Amino acid sequence: MRKTFLLLLLLLIAGCNTSPGSTLTTTPPAEPALLPQSMKGYELYSWHEQNAWFFTLITGTNRNKTVEEIKASQNIESTDGWVKITVIGTDELTALLARLPEGENVFWMDGLIAPAEFAEPSVEVLDEIQNLAEKLGLVFYVSR
């Protein structure tokens, strides 16, 4: 009885928040913001850990990043254009790459900095991600 009363009360309150003849609609979640253009492109790092592929997209610079910096769990999208975002799995990577501006350069770093720490997924996954990046209008570099 009490649950029925609370349900009716919630429906009544919801009905009061709409104008006559209108329908109740929900607003879809906002699309993630487009990432800023980077003068030196973006660097992409990947590694396999805990039965999952991790990917970090980070603003390109003239300096080498540290392993700790790349693998840090904190994501950064600063107002000055610095970006460091880590995602898990190719679905999340796909959504992340879709946030880059068309024509952006992405360099997949294949462990030149720390070969024991970073690795690339299988050739099939690499090809899939490279094809997606090209469809998104990105200039994608993978060393093979």
N, C-alpha and C positions, 0 to 999 in steps of 0.2 A: 504494500500500500504506500509506504513512504517513498519507495523508488519511483512509483508511478506518479506521485505528487511532484517529486523533484523533476522528473522528465517533462511533465506538463508545464511546470514553472519555467524551465529552460526554453521550451518551445514558445511559450508566451513572450518571454523576454526577447527571443530571436525575432519573433513576429513584430515586436514593437520597433525594431531597428530597421525595418524596411518600409518604404512608402507603399501606399495602396497600389495594387496592380503590378508591383515589381516582384522579381524573383530573387531569391537568395543565391548569391554567387560567391565563389571563393577566388581569391587572387592567386594566380600561380606564382611560385617562388621566382625571384628575380634571377635573370641570367648572370653568371659570374662576369665581372668586368673584364674587358679586353686588357691584356698586359701591354705595357709600354714598349714602343720601338726601342731597340738597343743598338747603339752605335757599333758595337762589336759583336752583335748577335747574342745568342744564348748557347750555353753549354749544357749538354745532357749527359748525366752519369747514371749508370745502372749497376746493380749488384743483386745477388741472390742470397736470401737470408730467411731462415724460419719457413722454408717451403714456399716462399713468395718472391716475386721480383719487385724491387724498389727502384724508383726513378727519381732523380733530382734534376730539376731545370733551374739553372742559375744564370744570372746576367754575365755575359762575357766581359772579361777584363784582360789586361796585360800580365796579370800575376797568376801564379798557380794557386789553386785553392787547396786547403788542407783536407785530409780525409774526415777529420772531425767536423769541419765546416759543412762539407757536402752531406754527411750523414746525420747531421743534427736534426732533431725532430721538429724544431720550430720552423714554421713557414713565415716568410717575410715578403711583403709587398709594400715597400716604402714609397712615400710621396716623391722622393728624389729619383725614383726609377729603379732602385735596387730590388731584384726579385730572387728569391730562393724558395722553391716549392718542392716538397717531396711527396710523392704519391706511391700507392702500392697497386701493382697490377696494370695490365695493358689497357683495361677499360678506363681507369682513372688517368692514365697517360694520354689516351685519346682525347678525353675531355680537356685536359690541360693544354695539349697542343692546339686545340680548337680556339683557345683564348689568345693565341699569338696573332699579331697583325699579318696580313697577307704580305708576302715578300720577305718576311723575317728569315735570317740565317740561323740554323740550328746545327751545332757541331756535336755529334755523339762522341764523347771522350771514351776511348776504349781501354782505359787502364794505363795510359802513359805515365800518369802521376804515381799511381800505386797499384801495379798489376795484381798484387795479392788481394787487394780490397775490392776492385771493380771488375765486372765481366759483362759481356753482352749475351742476350738471350740467343736462342737458336736462329739459324739463318732464316727459317720460315717466319719467325716473329719479327726479326729485323726487316725482312722484305715487306711484311704487312704494315709495320709502322712507317717505313719509308714511303710506301705507296700512299698511305693515309696523309702523311705530311705533304706530299706533292699535290694531292687532291685539295688540300687546304691552302695551297699556294705558298707553301714554305720552301725555302731553299735548304735542303737537308743534306748534311754531309756525314757519311759513315765510312770509317776507314776499314778496309777489308784486305 
